[in-house]
Amino acid sequence: MKSEDTILAAIAGFVDTLSFVALFGLFTAHVTGNFVLIGAGVAGFGQGVLLKLMVFPAFIVGVVLSSLLVRSLSEQHARQGARLLYAVQAALMIGFCFAGVWATPVSQPDSLPAMVAGLVGAIAMGVQNAHPRLIQRPGVPNTVMTGNVTQTILDAVDMLSAGTEAGAHSAARARFAKMLPAIVAFAMGAAAGAMGMRYAGFWALLAPACALLGLALATGEHDRAATSGHP
């Protein structure tokens, strides 16, 4: 699917921003951000250090779960790996939604309901982070945009430079065209996640859950078409 990475980037921006706003600065997909916030919390800035510490093992659970699920598939059914991971992440996202609704209103970052919500969200995004490393396909990173933004700027410089060779110029243009939609989608997803939290609370997580279910169904159709076309 051409739009797969764009949709996933929007999901990552949406979920990470919603969890950041709702759970005292918690990143569910951006592990590096939690390192920074834990360091700040240790020095007395911010709150919810325990919650941010707990998401690391939860994130690992998501990655390990993804690996075990994909490894459990026989070679005959290896094509179904992507569909399986999308379906599992969608189920976890629905769990994150219900756990968040249960936790509402979130007044204490280290309360049990808030912890459960954050942990389920981290497991879900651990699955998304593991997905492209387990299911090999052409694409761009879709959960953290720092590398994409850096590469896009470098490609823009190459495209605008008169001294760039034709081959390098074409490669830069191709990369730019692949990465820019993901960057824009992540930014738009982040804005939508914040607005969703403001007006719908944790129920807004049903939007990325539905998007993931759509990807699971679309991937299944794509795999069936590929299988029928290439016996």
Backbone hydrogen bonds in HBPLUS format (Angstrom, degrees):
<---DONOR---> <-ACCEPTOR-->    atom                        ^
c    i                          cat <-CA-CA->   ^        H-A-AA   ^      H-
h    n   atom  resd res      DA  || num        DHA   H-A  angle D-A-AA Bond
n    s   type  num  typ     dist DA aas  dist angle  dist       angle   num
A0004-GLU N   A0001-MET O   3.39 MM   3  5.38 167.3  2.41 105.7 108.8     1
A0007-ILE N   A0003-SER O   2.98 MM   4  6.21 160.8  2.02 160.4 164.7     2
A0008-LEU N   A0004-GLU O   2.97 MM   4  6.23 162.6  2.00 152.4 157.7     3
A0009-ALA N   A0005-ASP O   2.85 MM   4  5.95 152.8  1.93 143.5 150.8     4
A0010-ALA N   A0006-THR O   3.09 MM   4  6.31 155.1  2.15 143.2 149.5     5
A0011-ILE N   A0007-ILE O   2.97 MM   4  6.28 152.7  2.04 146.9 154.7     6
A0012-ALA N   A0008-LEU O   2.90 MM   4  6.16 161.8  1.93 151.1 155.3     7
A0013-GLY N   A0009-ALA O   2.98 MM   4  6.20 166.4  2.00 152.5 155.6     8
A0014-PHE N   A0010-ALA O   2.94 MM   4  6.01 157.9  1.99 145.6 152.2     9
A0015-VAL N   A0011-ILE O   2.89 MM   4  6.05 177.1  1.89 161.1 161.0    10
A0016-ASP N   A0012-ALA O   2.96 MM   4  5.88 164.7  1.98 148.8 154.0    11
A0017-THR N   A0013-GLY O   3.12 MM   4  6.01 159.1  2.17 138.8 144.8    12
A0018-LEU N   A0014-PHE O   2.97 MM   4  6.11 161.8  2.00 149.2 155.1    13
A0019-SER N   A0015-VAL O   2.94 MM   4  6.06 166.3  1.96 151.2 155.1    14
A0020-PHE N   A0016-ASP O   2.98 MM   4  6.06 148.3  2.08 137.9 147.2    15
A0021-VAL N   A0017-THR O   2.92 MM   4  6.13 161.6  1.96 153.6 157.3    16
A0022-ALA N   A0018-LEU O   2.85 MM   4  5.93 161.5  1.89 151.0 156.9    17
A0023-LEU N   A0019-SER O   2.83 MM   4  5.39 154.3  1.90 140.1 145.9    18
A0025-GLY N   A0020-PHE O   2.86 MM   5  4.08 149.4  1.95 145.0 139.3    19
A0033-GLY N   A0030-HIS O   3.15 MM   3  5.53 124.7  2.47 105.6 118.1    20
A0034-ASN N   A0031-VAL O   3.03 MM   3  5.28 124.7  2.35 101.6 115.5    21
A0035-PHE N   A0031-VAL O   3.22 MM   4  6.67 148.2  2.33 148.7 157.5    22
A0035-PHE N   A0032-THR O   3.09 MM   3  5.14 120.3  2.47  96.6 111.3    23
A0036-VAL N   A0032-THR O   3.22 MM   4  6.62 157.6  2.28 151.7 156.4    24
A0037-LEU N   A0033-GLY O   3.04 MM   4  6.34 159.9  2.08 147.5 152.9    25
A0038-ILE N   A0034-ASN O   2.79 MM   4  5.92 151.2  1.87 149.7 157.2    26
A0039-GLY N   A0035-PHE O   3.01 MM   4  6.26 161.9  2.05 149.2 153.8    27
A0040-ALA N   A0036-VAL O   3.00 MM   4  6.33 152.8  2.08 144.8 152.6    28
A0041-GLY N   A0037-LEU O   2.82 MM   4  6.00 152.4  1.90 141.8 149.8    29
A0042-VAL N   A0038-ILE O   2.88 MM   4  6.13 154.4  1.95 154.5 160.2    30
A0043-ALA N   A0040-ALA O   3.19 MM   3  5.26 125.8  2.50  95.3 108.7    31
A0045-PHE N   A0040-ALA O   2.81 MM   5  5.06 155.7  1.87 150.0 142.4    32
A0044-GLY N   A0041-GLY O   2.93 MM   3  4.96 157.7  1.98 104.2 110.5    33
A0052-LYS N   A0048-GLY O   3.11 MM   4  6.37 159.3  2.15 150.2 155.7    34
A0053-LEU N   A0049-VAL O   2.88 MM   4  6.15 145.8  2.00 148.9 159.0    35
A0054-MET N   A0050-LEU O   2.92 MM   4  6.12 153.1  1.99 149.1 156.5    36
A0055-VAL N   A0051-LEU O   3.18 MM   4  6.44 135.1  2.39 143.1 153.4    37
A0056-PHE N   A0053-LEU O   3.34 MM   3  5.93 154.1  2.41 110.5 116.9    38
A0058-ALA N   A0054-MET O   3.43 MM   4  6.66 158.5  2.48 144.2 150.3    39
A0059-PHE N   A0055-VAL O   2.73 MM   4  5.83 155.9  1.79 148.2 154.0    40
A0060-ILE N   A0056-PHE O   2.98 MM   4  6.25 157.5  2.03 150.4 156.7    41
A0061-VAL N   A0057-PRO O   2.92 MM   4  6.17 149.7  2.01 142.0 150.1    42
A0062-GLY N   A0058-ALA O   3.07 MM   4  6.46 152.1  2.15 147.3 153.9    43
A0063-VAL N   A0059-PHE O   3.08 MM   4  6.47 154.2  2.15 148.8 155.5    44
A0064-VAL N   A0060-ILE O   2.83 MM   4  6.05 172.2  1.84 161.4 163.3    45
A0065-LEU N   A0061-VAL O   2.80 MM   4  5.83 163.4  1.82 150.5 156.0    46
A0066-SER N   A0062-GLY O   3.08 MM   4  6.16 156.5  2.13 139.3 145.4    47
A0067-SER N   A0063-VAL O   3.04 MM   4  6.33 160.2  2.08 149.5 154.7    48
A0068-LEU N   A0064-VAL O   2.92 MM   4  6.17 164.9  1.94 158.1 161.7    49
A0069-LEU N   A0065-LEU O   2.95 MM   4  6.12 157.7  2.00 150.3 156.4    50
A0070-VAL N   A0066-SER O   3.03 MM   4  6.24 166.3  2.05 153.7 156.8    51
A0071-ARG N   A0067-SER O   2.91 MM   4  6.04 162.5  1.94 151.0 156.6    52
A0072-SER N   A0068-LEU O   2.98 MM   4  6.01 132.8  2.21 137.0 148.4    53
A0073-LEU N   A0070-VAL O   3.23 MM   3  5.59 156.4  2.29 107.8 114.5    54
A0077-HIS N   A0074-SER O   2.96 MM   3  5.30 135.5  2.16 105.7 117.6    55
A0078-ALA N   A0075-GLU O   3.35 MM   3  5.00 170.5  2.36 101.6 102.7    56
A0080-GLN N   A0077-HIS O   2.95 MM   3  5.61 155.6  2.01 118.6 125.9    57
A0081-GLY N   A0078-ALA O   3.13 MM   3  5.66 166.9  2.15 119.4 121.3    58
A0084-LEU N   A0080-GLN O   2.91 MM   4  6.09 159.3  1.95 155.6 161.8    59
A0085-LEU N   A0081-GLY O   2.99 MM   4  6.24 161.7  2.03 152.8 156.9    60
A0086-TYR N   A0082-ALA O   2.98 MM   4  6.21 159.1  2.02 152.1 157.9    61
A0087-ALA N   A0083-ARG O   2.98 MM   4  6.17 159.0  2.03 147.6 153.4    62
A0088-VAL N   A0084-LEU O   2.91 MM   4  6.14 160.5  1.95 151.4 156.8    63
A0089-GLN N   A0085-LEU O   2.90 MM   4  6.02 163.1  1.93 147.1 152.0    64
A0090-ALA N   A0086-TYR O   2.89 MM   4  6.06 152.6  1.97 144.9 152.9    65
A0091-ALA N   A0087-ALA O   3.00 MM   4  6.28 156.2  2.06 147.2 152.9    66
A0092-LEU N   A0088-VAL O   2.97 MM   4  6.26 157.8  2.02 150.1 156.3    67
A0093-MET N   A0089-GLN O   2.81 MM   4  6.01 148.1  1.91 145.4 154.8    68
A0094-ILE N   A0090-ALA O   3.00 MM   4  6.30 151.2  2.08 147.1 154.1    69
A0095-GLY N   A0091-ALA O   2.98 MM   4  6.29 150.3  2.07 140.9 149.7    70
A0096-PHE N   A0092-LEU O   2.78 MM   4  6.12 148.0  1.88 145.9 154.9    71
A0097-CYS N   A0093-MET O   2.92 MM   4  6.21 153.4  1.99 143.5 150.6    72
A0098-PHE N   A0094-ILE O   2.99 MM   4  6.32 165.8  2.01 154.7 156.3    73
A0099-ALA N   A0095-GLY O   2.85 MM   4  5.98 160.1  1.89 149.5 155.9    74
A0100-GLY N   A0096-PHE O   2.87 MM   4  5.97 153.6  1.94 144.8 152.2    75
A0101-VAL N   A0097-CYS O   2.93 MM   4  6.23 154.3  2.00 149.2 156.6    76
A0102-TRP N   A0098-PHE O   2.92 MM   4  6.13 155.9  1.97 145.6 152.2    77
A0103-ALA N   A0099-ALA O   2.94 MM   4  6.20 143.4  2.08 139.6 149.8    78
A0104-THR N   A0100-GLY O   3.02 MM   4  6.20 124.8  2.34 140.2 153.8    79
A0104-THR N   A0101-VAL O   3.25 MM   3  5.18 142.1  2.40  95.6 106.2    80
A0111-SER N   A0108-GLN O   3.26 MM   3  5.44 165.6  2.29 113.6 113.5    81
A0115-MET N   A0111-SER O   2.95 MM   4  6.15 157.3  2.00 155.6 162.8    82
A0116-VAL N   A0112-LEU O   2.89 MM   4  6.12 163.7  1.92 159.5 163.3    83
A0117-ALA N   A0113-PRO O   3.01 MM   4  6.21 166.8  2.03 150.1 153.6    84
A0118-GLY N   A0114-ALA O   2.96 MM   4  6.14 168.9  1.98 150.5 153.7    85
A0119-LEU N   A0115-MET O   2.89 MM   4  6.04 159.3  1.93 152.4 158.2    86
A0120-VAL N   A0116-VAL O   2.99 MM   4  6.16 165.9  2.01 155.5 158.8    87
A0121-GLY N   A0117-ALA O   3.01 MM   4  6.18 161.2  2.05 151.1 156.7    88
A0122-ALA N   A0118-GLY O   2.96 MM   4  6.13 151.9  2.03 143.7 151.3    89
A0123-ILE N   A0119-LEU O   2.98 MM   4  6.24 154.7  2.04 148.3 154.8    90
A0124-ALA N   A0120-VAL O   3.02 MM   4  6.27 161.8  2.05 149.2 153.9    91
A0125-MET N   A0121-GLY O   3.04 MM   4  6.32 158.0  2.09 147.8 153.2    92
A0126-GLY N   A0122-ALA O   2.80 MM   4  5.95 134.3  2.01 140.0 153.2    93
A0127-VAL N   A0123-ILE O   3.08 MM   4  6.43 147.3  2.19 147.5 154.7    94
A0128-GLN N   A0124-ALA O   3.30 MM   4  6.73 151.5  2.39 138.4 145.4    95
A0129-ASN N   A0125-MET O   2.95 MM   4  6.16 155.3  2.01 143.1 149.3    96
A0130-ALA N   A0126-GLY O   3.00 MM   4  6.17 150.2  2.09 144.7 152.5    97
A0131-HIS N   A0127-VAL O   2.97 MM   4  6.02 142.0  2.12 145.9 156.1    98
A0133-ARG N   A0130-ALA O   2.99 MM   3  5.44 136.6  2.18 114.4 127.1    99
A0134-LEU N   A0130-ALA O   3.10 MM   4  6.29 131.2  2.35 151.8 165.4   100
A0134-LEU N   A0131-HIS O   3.06 MM   3  5.29 141.5  2.22 106.1 117.1   101
A0135-ILE N   A0131-HIS O   2.86 MM   4  5.92 161.7  1.89 166.8 172.1   102
A0149-VAL N   A0145-MET O   2.81 MM   4  5.96 164.9  1.83 163.5 166.4   103
A0150-THR N   A0146-THR O   3.02 MM   4  6.23 164.1  2.05 151.0 155.5   104
A0151-GLN N   A0147-GLY O   2.95 MM   4  6.12 167.2  1.97 150.3 153.8   105
A0152-THR N   A0148-ASN O   2.86 MM   4  5.97 154.8  1.92 146.9 154.5   106
A0153-ILE N   A0149-VAL O   2.97 MM   4  6.19 156.1  2.03 149.8 155.2   107
A0154-LEU N   A0150-THR O   3.06 MM   4  6.35 162.3  2.10 150.4 155.2   108
A0155-ASP N   A0151-GLN O   2.85 MM   4  6.06 156.0  1.91 148.1 155.2   109
A0156-ALA N   A0152-THR O   2.86 MM   4  6.06 149.4  1.95 142.6 151.3   110
A0157-VAL N   A0153-ILE O   2.98 MM   4  6.30 152.8  2.06 148.2 155.0   111
A0158-ASP N   A0154-LEU O   3.03 MM   4  6.35 158.6  2.08 147.1 152.6   112
A0159-MET N   A0155-ASP O   2.84 MM   4  6.07 154.5  1.90 148.4 155.8   113
A0160-LEU N   A0156-ALA O   2.98 MM   4  6.14 145.0  2.11 143.4 152.1   114
A0161-SER N   A0157-VAL O   2.95 MM   4  5.97 122.5  2.29 141.0 155.4   115
A0164-THR N   A0161-SER O   3.39 MM   3  5.69 170.5  2.40 110.2 112.3   116
A0169-HIS N   A0165-GLU O   2.82 MM   4  5.99 153.5  1.89 154.9 163.7   117
A0170-SER N   A0166-ALA O   2.98 MM   4  6.20 155.6  2.04 148.1 153.5   118
A0171-ALA N   A0167-GLY O   3.04 MM   4  6.27 157.9  2.09 146.6 152.6   119
A0172-ALA N   A0168-ALA O   2.92 MM   4  6.06 158.6  1.97 146.3 152.1   120
A0173-ARG N   A0169-HIS O   2.97 MM   4  6.15 156.8  2.02 145.0 151.5   121
A0174-ALA N   A0170-SER O   2.98 MM   4  6.17 153.7  2.05 145.1 151.9   122
A0175-ARG N   A0171-ALA O   2.98 MM   4  6.24 162.8  2.01 150.9 155.2   123
A0176-PHE N   A0172-ALA O   2.89 MM   4  6.00 161.9  1.92 149.5 155.1   124
A0177-ALA N   A0173-ARG O   2.99 MM   4  6.14 157.6  2.04 144.1 149.7   125
A0178-LYS N   A0174-ALA O   3.13 MM   4  6.37 138.9  2.30 139.6 150.1   126
A0178-LYS N   A0175-ARG O   3.09 MM   3  5.11 126.4  2.40  95.1 109.2   127
A0179-MET N   A0175-ARG O   2.91 MM   4  6.10 158.9  1.95 157.7 163.0   128
A0180-LEU N   A0176-PHE O   3.00 MM   4  5.83 165.9  2.02 151.6 155.1   129
A0183-ILE N   A0179-MET O   3.10 MM   4  6.40 157.3  2.15 156.3 163.2   130
A0184-VAL N   A0180-LEU O   2.96 MM   4  6.19 170.6  1.97 163.2 165.0   131
A0185-ALA N   A0181-PRO O   2.86 MM   4  5.94 157.9  1.91 144.3 151.3   132
A0186-PHE N   A0182-ALA O   2.89 MM   4  6.03 154.8  1.95 145.1 151.5   133
A0187-ALA N   A0183-ILE O   3.06 MM   4  6.34 163.3  2.09 150.5 154.4   134
A0188-MET N   A0184-VAL O   2.90 MM   4  6.15 162.0  1.94 152.4 157.6   135
A0189-GLY N   A0185-ALA O   2.75 MM   4  5.86 154.5  1.81 146.7 154.7   136
A0190-ALA N   A0186-PHE O   2.85 MM   4  6.09 150.6  1.93 146.9 154.8   137
A0191-ALA N   A0187-ALA O   3.11 MM   4  6.43 160.0  2.15 147.7 151.9   138
A0192-ALA N   A0188-MET O   2.90 MM   4  6.13 157.7  1.95 147.3 154.2   139
A0193-GLY N   A0189-GLY O   2.77 MM   4  5.96 149.1  1.87 147.0 155.5   140
A0194-ALA N   A0190-ALA O   3.12 MM   4  6.38 157.8  2.18 148.5 153.0   141
A0195-MET N   A0191-ALA O   3.03 MM   4  6.27 163.8  2.06 149.4 154.1   142
A0196-GLY N   A0192-ALA O   2.71 MM   4  5.78 152.3  1.79 144.4 153.3   143
A0197-MET N   A0193-GLY O   2.98 MM   4  6.15 155.0  2.05 143.0 148.7   144
A0198-ARG N   A0194-ALA O   3.07 MM   4  6.31 154.1  2.14 142.9 150.1   145
A0199-TYR N   A0195-MET O   3.00 MM   4  6.22 159.0  2.04 153.4 157.6   146
A0200-ALA N   A0196-GLY O   2.70 MM   4  5.36 149.0  1.79 147.0 154.7   147
A0201-GLY N   A0197-MET O   3.12 MM   4  4.17 138.0  2.30 106.3 112.6   148
A0204-ALA N   A0201-GLY O   3.09 MM   3  5.98 166.5  2.11 122.4 126.1   149
A0205-LEU N   A0202-PHE O   3.00 MM   3  5.74 164.6  2.03 120.1 124.5   150
A0206-LEU N   A0203-TRP O   3.04 MM   3  5.86 168.9  2.06 123.1 126.2   151
A0207-ALA N   A0204-ALA O   3.03 MM   3  5.84 160.9  2.07 121.1 125.8   152
A0209-ALA N   A0205-LEU O   3.21 MM   4  6.37 156.1  2.27 143.5 150.8   153
A0210-CYS N   A0206-LEU O   2.91 MM   4  6.03 155.1  1.97 143.4 148.8   154
A0211-ALA N   A0207-ALA O   3.03 MM   4  6.32 154.5  2.09 148.5 156.2   155
A0212-LEU N   A0208-PRO O   2.93 MM   4  6.14 153.4  2.00 147.8 153.9   156
A0213-LEU N   A0209-ALA O   3.02 MM   4  6.32 154.2  2.09 145.8 152.9   157
A0214-GLY N   A0210-CYS O   2.90 MM   4  6.15 152.0  1.98 145.8 153.8   158
A0215-LEU N   A0211-ALA O   2.96 MM   4  6.28 149.9  2.05 143.5 151.4   159
A0216-ALA N   A0212-LEU O   2.90 MM   4  6.20 153.0  1.98 147.0 154.5   160
A0217-LEU N   A0213-LEU O   2.98 MM   4  6.27 159.6  2.03 149.8 154.4   161
A0218-ALA N   A0214-GLY O   2.87 MM   4  6.04 164.1  1.89 150.8 155.9   162
A0219-THR N   A0215-LEU O   2.80 MM   4  5.84 156.4  1.85 146.4 153.0   163
A0220-GLY N   A0216-ALA O   3.04 MM   4  6.17 152.5  2.11 140.2 147.6   164
A0221-GLU N   A0217-LEU O   3.02 MM   4  6.34 155.6  2.08 148.5 154.5   165
A0222-HIS N   A0218-ALA O   2.94 MM   4  6.16 157.6  1.99 146.2 152.7   166
A0223-ASP N   A0219-THR O   2.90 MM   4  6.10 157.9  1.95 150.2 155.6   167
A0224-ARG N   A0220-GLY O   3.00 MM   4  6.21 157.0  2.05 147.0 153.1   168
A0225-ALA N   A0221-GLU O   2.97 MM   4  6.19 155.4  2.04 147.4 154.1   169
A0226-ALA N   A0222-HIS O   2.92 MM   4  6.16 155.7  1.98 146.4 153.3   170
A0227-THR N   A0223-ASP O   2.86 MM   4  6.02 155.3  1.92 147.7 154.5   171
A0228-SER N   A0224-ARG O   2.95 MM   4  6.08 160.4  1.99 146.7 151.7   172
A0229-GLY N   A0225-ALA O   2.98 MM   4  6.06 141.5  2.13 139.8 150.2   173
A0230-HIS N   A0226-ALA O   2.96 MM   4  6.01 130.6  2.21 137.9 149.8   174
